[in-house]
Amino acid sequence: MAEQELLSACLSPALDKRFKHLWRLIGNTPMLELQYTYKGKPGRIFVKCENYNLTGSIKDRMALYILYKAYMNCQIRPSDVVIEATSGNTGIAFSAIGKALGHQVKIIMPNWLSKERTDIIRSMGADIQLISKEEGGFLGSIRLSEELAAKGGVFLPRQFENQYNAEAHEKTTGYEIVKQLEEQGLVADAFVAGVGTGGTVMVWVEA
């Protein structure tokens, strides 16, 4: 991580050690230079290899950072169940990282997604609850996660509205890209990324 913070009263030395271990498996990914020729002119693109993260996805960064910040802000307890409504790699990331931190994880997702995805999430030790279109699909998944959280003993990452989703990339992904280019005496001309929750390309601004 780009900066060190003092431990909070809710983050035990044992858990802090686990977080530090996980950060060794997430982030600091290599960047490759791809050379090409277009209309007779040479060019190059630098590619950040996020498949080197723990579960093979950039979502590992925000999942670990959100859980770390939750402990720093005393918003989560070691006994809490991590529940997230998700349809993509975020579910895989929270399943693996939540389990590594000692949490039970429950992923709520629409029932029309691929069996491969659900199998991966289950292999990480998480429970899955599938929601049909008749039950509301993805919006129904979010609604159910909120209902379960209201009963207590649950931490909801709320990836779509959590400021630490974007901040994770400000502190890690963006920081790494700038530094890796600086080492080559370069500054980025443009940035291209796929957008899911939007955290990768979002800048958090407080009102």
C-alpha positions in Angstrom: 0.0 0.0 0.0 1.1 3.6 -0.7 0.9 4.6 3.0 1.1 3.1 6.4 -1.6 3.8 9.0 -1.7 3.2 12.8 -3.7 0.2 14.0 -7.2 1.0 15.2 -8.7 -0.5 18.3 -10.6 -3.0 16.1 -7.7 -4.3 14.2 -5.7 -6.9 16.2 -2.0 -7.5 15.6 -3.0 -11.0 14.3 -5.4 -9.6 11.8 -3.0 -6.9 10.8 -0.5 -9.6 10.0 -3.0 -11.4 7.8 -3.7 -8.2 5.9 0.0 -7.6 5.3 0.3 -11.2 4.1 -2.6 -10.7 1.7 -1.1 -7.4 0.3 1.9 -9.5 -0.7 -0.4 -11.5 -2.9 -2.4 -8.5 -4.2 -1.2 -5.4 -6.1 2.3 -4.5 -7.3 1.4 -6.3 -10.6 3.8 -6.1 -13.5 3.3 -3.8 -16.5 4.1 -5.0 -20.0 4.9 -3.0 -23.1 3.1 -4.1 -26.3 4.5 -2.8 -29.5 2.4 -2.4 -32.6 2.2 -0.8 -36.1 -0.9 1.0 -37.2 -1.1 2.5 -40.7 2.6 2.2 -41.0 3.4 4.0 -37.8 4.9 2.2 -34.7 3.3 2.7 -31.3 3.2 1.1 -27.9 0.7 0.4 -25.2 1.5 -0.5 -21.6 -0.7 -3.2 -20.1 -1.2 -3.7 -16.3 -1.3 -7.4 -15.7 -4.0 -7.7 -13.0 -4.3 -11.4 -13.6 -1.3 -11.7 -11.2 -3.6 -10.8 -8.3 -4.7 -13.5 -5.8 -7.9 -14.6 -7.6 -6.8 -13.3 -11.0 -8.8 -10.1 -10.9 -8.3 -6.4 -10.2 -11.3 -6.7 -7.8 -9.0 -8.2 -5.2 -7.6 -4.7 -4.6 -10.8 -3.1 -3.6 -12.1 -6.2 -1.7 -9.0 -6.3 0.5 -9.0 -2.5 0.9 -12.7 -2.3 1.8 -12.3 -4.9 4.5 -9.1 -3.3 5.8 -10.8 0.1 6.1 -13.8 -1.5 7.7 -11.6 -2.8 10.5 -9.8 0.5 10.7 -13.1 2.3 11.2 -14.5 -0.4 13.5 -17.4 -1.2 11.1 -16.8 -4.9 11.2 -16.1 -7.6 13.8 -14.2 -10.9 13.3 -17.5 -12.8 13.9 -19.4 -10.9 11.2 -20.6 -12.6 8.0 -19.5 -10.8 4.9 -22.5 -10.6 2.5 -22.3 -9.0 -0.9 -24.7 -8.8 -3.9 -22.6 -9.2 -6.9 -22.6 -10.8 -10.4 -18.9 -10.8 -11.2 -15.3 -11.0 -10.0 -16.1 -9.0 -6.9 -17.9 -12.0 -5.5 -14.9 -14.2 -6.1 -12.6 -11.6 -4.5 -14.6 -11.2 -1.3 -15.1 -15.0 -1.1 -11.3 -15.6 -1.1 -10.2 -12.7 1.0 -13.1 -12.8 3.5 -12.3 -16.5 4.1 -8.6 -15.8 4.5 -9.4 -13.2 7.2 -11.6 -15.8 9.0 -15.0 -14.6 7.9 -18.0 -16.6 6.7 -18.9 -15.2 3.3 -22.3 -15.2 1.6 -22.7 -14.1 -2.0 -26.1 -13.3 -3.4 -26.4 -13.2 -7.2 -28.8 -13.7 -10.1 -29.4 -17.3 -11.0 -28.7 -16.9 -14.8 -24.9 -16.4 -14.4 -22.5 -19.1 -15.4 -22.0 -22.3 -13.5 -18.3 -21.8 -13.7 -18.6 -18.6 -11.7 -20.7 -20.1 -9.0 -18.4 -23.1 -8.8 -15.4 -20.8 -8.3 -17.1 -18.9 -5.5 -18.1 -22.1 -3.7 -14.6 -23.4 -4.1 -13.4 -20.3 -2.1 -15.6 -21.5 0.8 -18.5 -19.0 0.4 -22.2 -19.7 0.4 -24.3 -18.7 -2.6 -27.9 -17.7 -2.8 -29.3 -17.4 -6.3 -32.1 -15.0 -7.1 -34.4 -15.5 -10.0 -35.8 -12.7 -12.3 -39.1 -13.2 -10.7 -37.5 -12.5 -7.3 -35.9 -9.3 -8.6 -32.7 -10.5 -10.2 -29.7 -8.2 -9.3 -31.9 -5.6 -7.6 -33.5 -8.4 -5.6 -30.1 -9.6 -4.6 -29.2 -6.1 -3.2 -32.5 -5.9 -1.4 -32.0 -9.3 0.2 -28.5 -8.4 1.4 -29.9 -5.3 3.1 -32.6 -7.4 4.8 -30.1 -9.9 6.1 -27.8 -7.1 7.4 -30.7 -5.5 9.3 -30.8 -8.7 11.5 -27.2 -8.0 12.7 -23.9 -9.8 12.7 -23.3 -8.9 9.0 -20.9 -6.6 7.2 -22.0 -5.3 3.8 -19.2 -4.1 1.5 -21.8 -2.2 -0.7 -19.3 -2.0 -3.5 -21.5 0.3 -5.6 -21.6 3.1 -3.0 -18.5 2.4 -0.9 -15.9 5.2 -1.2 -13.1 2.8 -0.6 -13.8 1.0 -3.9 -12.4 4.0 -5.8 -9.9 4.9 -3.1 -8.3 1.4 -3.4 -7.3 2.2 -7.0 -6.1 5.7 -6.1 -3.8 4.2 -3.4 -2.7 1.2 -5.3 -3.5 0.8 -9.0 -3.1 4.4 -10.1 -0.1 4.9 -7.8 1.6 1.8 -9.3 0.9 2.9 -12.9 2.4 6.3 -12.4 5.5 5.0 -10.7 6.1 2.2 -13.2 5.9 4.7 -16.1 8.1 7.2 -14.2 10.8 4.5 -14.0 10.8 4.5 -17.8 10.8 8.3 -18.0 7.2 8.3 -19.2 3.8 9.9 -18.5 0.6 8.3 -19.6 -1.1 9.9 -22.6 -4.4 8.1 -22.0 -5.9 5.4 -19.7 -8.3 2.7 -20.9 -10.1 0.3 -18.6 -13.1 -1.9 -18.5 -15.9 -0.6 -16.2 -17.9 -2.7 -13.8 -18.7 -0.9 -10.6 -16.7 2.0 -11.9 -14.3 2.0 -9.0 -11.3 1.6 -11.3 -11.8 4.9 -13.1 -13.7 6.9 -10.4 -12.4 9.8 -8.3 -14.2 10.1 -4.9 -15.2 13.6 -4.1 -16.8 14.5 -0.7 -19.5 17.1 -0.7 
